[in-house]
Amino acid sequence: MTTVFPDTGVGPLLRDWRERRRISQLDLALRADSSARHISFIETGRSRPSEDMVLRLAEQLDIPVRERNALLVMAGYAPRYAQTPLDDPAMASVRDGLDRLLAGYEPYPALVVDGRYDVVAVNRGIALLMEGVAEELLTPPLNAMRITLHPAGLAPRIRNLAEWRADLLTQMERQIALVRSPELRTLYEEVAAYPVPDRADRADRDADGRGADRAQERTPSFALPLVIEHGGQVLSFIASIATFNTPMDVTVAELAIETFLPADRETAAYLRERLP
């Protein structure tokens, strides 16, 4: 995934990160064991930061490791963080750990995606939900956003599509603002332009006319649920995302493990029956 920075030098870029984090020069200086004067000189280009200072500032500003590499290069230093392909033998323990985690979460759905939302691994729970997705969307590399929001993907079966779609697009907007990736921007423009399936009163209302919002009624209100139909059953999930702590490799830093916890007993029972 390519990160694009304007050709303005490392100082203005560090200032941009500081302003986005809403931290003053004095606060940043205190955190990085420096002085506000030195931070000011770095941001205005009057002083060239040392390699250690770039890394200290990046750490205090919580800058993603891919962007830390870009800042180092712009400051005239070599990248610090490797980017090891996930299929490299050196990543065997990472792959094994992810596989064990996904399998251990079954029968509940879980998957791993990279920084472009390309699917790295899934468990049987996710495979179950993807039944009926158009073959064209299941051709590698699978992309989680395309599979979820495409009219030939999961979108027609998501009962609260408007809310779920808005949440996913907002998530992508935050990531684009953080990493400034042309690939992510292109993906966002693509999925945001997908037509929203017109479900009207299709299966959104059950026999008594109350609406299939019964699954949402069963769902706790502390988080937005994913309410999706499968095999004539309406399932409800609460999603969570986990990342690696203090990653030292760009590939590992951009991996995200998304798990879907059944939000009601009916959903849990359905999954246990289908995936014993």
Summary of the structure (lengths in Angstrom):
residues: 276
radius of gyration: 22.1
end to end distance: 38.2
largest distance: 72.0
contacts: 808
relative contact order: 0.12
helix: 48%
strand: 13%
